[in-house]
């Protein structure tokens, strides 16, 4: 798969990094959702853990860059 010339791996990495930073600062919101919605509390609690957020977005970055190259 070839990317258009204006979409570079650096652009992809910067975009994913930006989303990861927003998600990191939103962990309190996800923890709050875990208390509001008991049916999905496990998922919301998982998305509210900073360590899980870091690992999740690191995996997304590695897979995306592997597919882009």
Buried (B, 14 or more C-beta within 10 A) or exposed (E): EEEEEEEEEEEBBEEBEEEBEEBEEBBEEBBEBBEEEEEEBEEBBBBBBEEBBEEBBEEEBEEBBEEBE
